[in-house]
Amino acid sequence: MNGKQLKIEKLFSKGENAVIVAFDHGLFDGPIPGMIDLPKTAENINPCVDGVLLSPGMLRHTRHAFNYKGAPMPIVRINWSTIYCFHWNYNRAVTVALQQIEQAVSNGAEIVLISLTIGTGDEVVDTQNVAVYTALMNEAEKLGIPVIGEFFPVSFGKLTPPQMHEQVLSSCRVITEIGADMIKTFHTHDFKKVVESNPLPIFGLGAEKTPTQLEALKLAQKEVEDGCKGVVFGRNAIQVANPAAFQAALCEVVKKGMTATDAVKKFNLV
């Protein structure tokens, strides 16, 4: 078994689904509640979590949070896109590389995440985005580093459920065809078709902050029921009264098959 496969096996420890907590939001939003003191946020991640998604620059400030046996794996977002900068009202979804993957690995990254934005309506932008994705993917392949390919729909928040599903269905397959080891994307109303059309493990994301922790856990439960091999939760796993307790509940739902309702009761969540 090669180094890449060993890292993937480590993420899916004991053959279970994987839970990743994301706190890379500062790349696009700046400091937000729960992620203002990021080293402290990292220290408080529940050890049951398998991976933590963060920015290249913050890895060196939080490295201490990964320096113990059984610690979550550091996963670094390696490119940046205007599609996430809602407060700046960008509308072209242009992507650029943040760092050479070799540098991220030397800083401690065990897995990298590369986002791909296509379907923008501008073929020049789409082509440039594919070129950025492909160059980074090829570099990761040479280094033997696992890649999570991410698709974030264009015009998010303005799409009907069928439009959202079509973007996710087609674009996740494009990511698979270009090359990736895993995929992170939105759950859709017909998500089993997305899973059936891809041979890769797919992570469902948590998206916007839900009104209650029960709703967030129900989303995770539904994603797993529809074939996801794990979840990537950010705000819903951090911006709560007791992040460690919610993360423990999330691990029970995603890894052990506990219902969201039972998890809320077990960990006294509100």
Stockholm file with secondary structure:
# STOCKHOLM 1.0

chainA/1-270         MNGKQLKIEKLFSKGENAVIVAFDHGLFDGPIPGMIDLPKTAENINPCVDGVLLSPGMLRHTRHAFNYKGAPMPIVRINWSTIYCFHWNYNRAVTVALQQIEQAVSNGAEIVLISLTIGTGDEVVDTQNVAVYTALMNEAEKLGIPVIGEFFPVSFGKLTPPQMHEQVLSSCRVITEIGADMIKTFHTHDFKKVVESNPLPIFGLGAEKTPTQLEALKLAQKEVEDGCKGVVFGRNAIQVANPAAFQAALCEVVKKGMTATDAVKKFNLV
#=GR chainA/1-270 SS CCHHHHHHHHHTGGGCCEEEEECCTHHHHCSCTTCSSHHHHHHTSCTTCCEEEECHHHHHHHGGGGCSTTCCEEEEECEEEGGGCGGGTCCSCCEEECSCHHHHHHTTCSEEEEEECCCSSCHHHHHHHHHHHHHHHHHHHHHTCCEEEEECCTTTTSCCHHHHHHHHHHHHHHHHHHCCSEEEECCCTTHHHHHHTCSSCEEEECCSCCSSHHHHHHHHHHHHHTTCSEEEESHHHHSSSCHHHHHHHHHIIIIICCCHHHHHHHTTCC
#=GC SS_cons         CCHHHHHHHHHTGGGCCEEEEECCTHHHHCSCTTCSSHHHHHHTSCTTCCEEEECHHHHHHHGGGGCSTTCCEEEEECEEEGGGCGGGTCCSCCEEECSCHHHHHHTTCSEEEEEECCCSSCHHHHHHHHHHHHHHHHHHHHHTCCEEEEECCTTTTSCCHHHHHHHHHHHHHHHHHHCCSEEEECCCTTHHHHHHTCSSCEEEECCSCCSSHHHHHHHHHHHHHTTCSEEEESHHHHSSSCHHHHHHHHHIIIIICCCHHHHHHHTTCC
//
